[in-house]
């Protein structure tokens, strides 16, 4: 067979977030390392850094396709052997249409396969199970998709317990913080009363405006920074990371970061509870609970603040989380995924 040609269909933007794109970039890096040609399809809205990430990897970006027929047409036009679908919005019939057209299809899912008929399914969430899928399932954190920048920053051992007077805290909630979690969790961190040096990744101007209205307490500083490609370095330098329970969970685990997570959208719920239950991260609850008014909201925020204060006060607790997280994700998940995909590609396809 000639050079394997891979298409990846996903979207990213201020409201959609960037989790799909980030994990697809990791997969693209692995395919390229195997000598494959990769083309990205979809929409990347108002995210200059994401466009730069694609350009740095020499990955062309084409808008669409959206319908099953258009997916098949694009696959044939670009002579694709493989198509990766990572979207909650595409017509689920697209996977079956590609498969029927002889294109090996990988559907990346999070709990719900949406009825897609793919050759392979990838659900990298901890403890993922899909007992009745028509194709092969790659399930669990052993298949976590991590970019080169994360894998190369992975420490050889998890960080030891280290006592610090003013812990360095990093807070980020996806590439764009589409749900506005940063101001909510910043207020909770301030409410701990514990001295902290807090860095908050700010994806949107309105978020920074809200942060400007928060007054830190004694011994506390708040420093907003824009989305950055240096995030792995910020993670490894932090004594505690506060984040959403999405794609970045596996980056935090791989890097051995002591983390406290918040569930910000419904499709994170099952993975969030699994990760917290197995002690890979501390749980701060769900964002709607933390933003609720009245007694229930105050109680949820107070509980989250107590959890954070306990972590900020105890290097041993932070180290224990870091060790379990580091052991759960080894950084080789994307290689396992690409091995499975290449094994599923026929030696002769209609697009050859």
N, C-alpha and C positions, 0 to 999 in steps of 0.2 A: 504494500500500500504506500502511496505517496504521503507527504507530511499530513499528519492529522490536523484537521481544521475544526476549531471549536467556536461555537457561538454561545454567548451568555446574555440572557434577557432579564434585566432588572431595572428598577427605577430608583431615583433618590431625589430628595428635595427638602425644603424647610418643613413641610408638613408630613411628608412620607418618612423622613428620617434617612439615615445612611447605612443602617445595619445590613440591608441586603447587598448594597454595593461593596461594603467593606469585606464581607465574607466572600463575595464573588471575586474581588481583587486577589484575595489569598488563593483561591482556586485557579485564577488566571496565571498567577506567578508559578504555580506548580506545573500547570500545563506547558507554559513557556519553557520551564526548566527541562521538560521532557522533549523539547523540540517542536511542540505544537504551535500552530498559528491561532491566535485568539482574536475574536471580534466581539465587541460589546454592542448590545442593542438595548434601546430604551431611552429614558429621559433623565437627564441630570440637570436639575433646576437650581439656578442661583447658588452654585457651590463651586467657586473657582478652584478651591484646593482639591476637590474631587476630580475635576477636569484635568488639573495638573498631574494628579496621581495616574490617571489613564495615559496621559501624554508621556510621562516619565517611563512608562512600561511599553510604549509604542503600541498601545491598544486603540484601534479606531473605534469611534462611537457613532452608531447610526440610530436615528429616531425610529420608534416602533420596533417591530410590527406588533399589532394588537389582537387581530383575529386569528383563529386557527389556520385559515387559508393563507393569510399573510405570513404567518410563521413558516409554513411549508414553502411558500414562494421565496422567502428570504433565505431559507436553508439551502434551496437549490441554486439560487442566484450566487450565493457565496461558497458553494461547493462544500457545505458543512457535513462532517461525519458525526458530530456531536452537538446537541443543543442543551444548555443548562437553563432551566426555568426557575426563577426565584422571585415570585410575585404573589401577593394576595389578591390582585385585581384582574389578572388575565383570565380569559375564559378557560376553565379547566379542561375543556375539550382539546385545547392546543397540544397537550402532551400526546394524546392518542393520535391526533392527526400527523404529528411529526413521526411518531413511531410507525404508523402505517405507511409513511412515505420512505421508510428505511433509514431514518435519522435516529441514532442512539440518543435517548432522552433521559436526562437526570432532572428530577423535580426536587428542589430544596424546599422542605416544609417545616412547619413549627406546630406539631401536634395534630393539625388537620390537613389531610392530603387533598381536600377539596374535590375528591373524586377523580383525580388525574390518573390517567392510564400510562405510566411511564415504564421504561426499562429498569431504572433504578430510582430509589427515593433516599434522600439524605435528611435526617432529623438529628442535628447535633446536640439537642437538648439532653440534659442529664436524665437518665432513666427512661428515655423515649421508647415507646412501644406502639407498633401498628400491626396487629396480628393478621389482618386480612387484605394485604395489598397484592396486586397482581405481579409486581416486579420485585426485585431484590431490595431489601431495606438495609441501609447503613445507619445505624442508630446509636446515639449516645456520644459522650464527650470524647471518646476515642477517635471520633471523626471530626472534631472541631476544626474549622477552617481559620487559620491564622496567617497573617501576612509576614513577609520576611522581617520587617522592622520589629515585630513582636518576638518571633522565634530567635532572632539573633540577640535580643535583650534578655532572654530567659537566663536566670542565674543558675549556676551548677547545683546549688542547694537552696532550699527555702531560707529566707532571712531569719536570723536569730532574734531572740527577745532583746530589745534595746530600750533602755530607759532614756526618755527625753523630757525636758521640762515643758517645752511647747511643741507638741507634735505637728508635723507638716501634714496637712490634709488636702487631698485632691478631690474635687467634686466635678463630675461630668455625667451627662445624661444623653448619650448618643451624639452624633455629629452635629445635630441642630437643636437638640432639646425641644422637639416638636410639641411636647405637652406642657412645657413651662415648669419643669420640676426644680430647676436650679434655685430660684428664689425661695421656694417652700423649704427645701432641705437646708439652705443657708440659714434661714431663720431658726430651724431646729438645731443646727450646730451651734449657733450663737446662744440659744437657750440653754445649752449644757453648762454654760458658765466657765467651761474649761479653757485655759489659754490654748490658742491654736494659730497656726500660720496657714490660712485657707486660700487655696488657689481654685477658682471656679472657671471652667471652660464655658464660654458664652457663645452660643450659636446665632443669636438674633439680637438686634439693637434693643428691642423692647425688654428683653431679659436683663441686659446690662442696666437699663434705666431702673428696673425694679431693684436690682442689687444696690444701686447707688442710694436707695432710700433706707437700706438696712444699716443700723448703727451697731458696730461690733462692741463687745464688752471689753472689760479690762484684760489686757494681755492677748487680745484677739485682733488679727488683721485679715482683711478680705481683699484678694487680688484677682480681678477678672482678666482672663486671657482669651484670645480668639481661638477657634479650632486650629489645631496644629498637627503636623506630621510627626512632631517630637513627643506625642502622647506616651509612647512606651517609656521614654526616659522620665517623664513626669510621674508615671505610675511607680517605677522602681525607686524613685527618690522619696516617695511619700511614705509616711508612717501609717496612714490609713486612707483608704479610698472609699468615697461614697458615690454610688452609681446606680443606674437603672439595671434591671435584671434582664437585659437583652443580649445581643451578640457580644458586647464587650465583656460579659461575664467570663467567657472562655479566655479572653486576653488576660484578664486579671488573674485567673487561675494559673495559666501558663507562666506568668511572671511572678507567681508566689506573692501576690499582693494581699495584705489583710484588708478585707472589704466588707462594707455594709451596703446591702442592696435594697432598693425600693421597686416594687412592681408598678410600672407606670401605665401599661396597657393590658388588655385581657389576655392576649396570646402569650404573655410572659408568665401567667399565673402558675401553671403547672410546673414549669422549669424553676421558677422562683421558690416554690415550696419544696421541691426536691433538693435544690442546692442548700437551702437553709436547714432542711431536715438532716442532711448528711454533714452539716458543719463545714461546708466549703466557704460560707460567708454568713455574716449576721443578717438578720432580717429586720427591716424597718417598717414593714407593712405595705399597704397599697396606697397609691397616690390619692385616690378619691377619699380615703379615710383621713389622710393627713391634711387634706384641704377642706374637710367638712366643717360646717359651723356648729356652734353650740357645744354641749358637754361632750358628745362623741368625738368631735374633732379635737377638742382640747386634750382629751384623754389619749387619743392616738398620737398626738404630737409629743405629749409628755412621756409616753412609753418609748417612743423613738429616741427622744433626748436622753432618757436613762440608759438605753442600749448604747448609744454613742458615747456617753460619758464613761460607761464601764470599759469600753474599748480604749478610749483616750487615756484612761487612768491605768490600764493594765497592759504592759508590754507582753506579758505571758499570754493573755487572751489573743492579742493580735498575732503573735507568733504561732499559736496553735491553729488559727484560721489559715494563716499563710501556708503552713506545712501541709494541711489537708488539701488546700486548693492546688498547690504546686504538684502534688502527687496525682491529682485527678486528670490533669491535661498535660501531655508530654510534648505537644507542639508538632507531632508527626501525623495529625489527623488528615491533613489535605493530601499527603502522599498515599494514605490508605484509600481515600476517595478516588484519586486519579488512577490508582492501580485497578480498582474495581471498574471504573469507566472504560479504561483501555481494554480490559479483558472482555468487556461486553460489546465492543465495536466489531462488527463483522469484518473479515479480511477483505471482502469486496462489498461495496455499497453502491446504491444508485447514483450517488454524487461523485464517485470516482471518475 
